[in-house]
Amino acid sequence: MDNRVYLCDNLQLEKGLVQSFSGVGLNIFVKAAISLDASNVVCGSSDGNAYVWKVDKSQEYPTILKSHDGKVTTVTW
């Protein structure tokens, strides 16, 4: 609910937060997914776009995938 996507390692939860991604308005409940090679994270948004961040460059602005008419609530690779 703070306009961020948080990446955690499910196999090592004791390590806590691995990375966070921001830079866009993620003001609704949306799903995010990590690529099979763990190099990118994608997340939907209420503005009709999906956003892709590079895991190793989380502070950079994400790539925007435009082409949806409504909210993007679910994503997958």
Secondary structure, DSSP 8 states (H G I E B T S, - for coil): --S-EEEE-TT-GGG-EEEEE-SS---S---EEE-TTSSEEEEE-TTS-EEEEEGGGTTS--EEE---SS-------
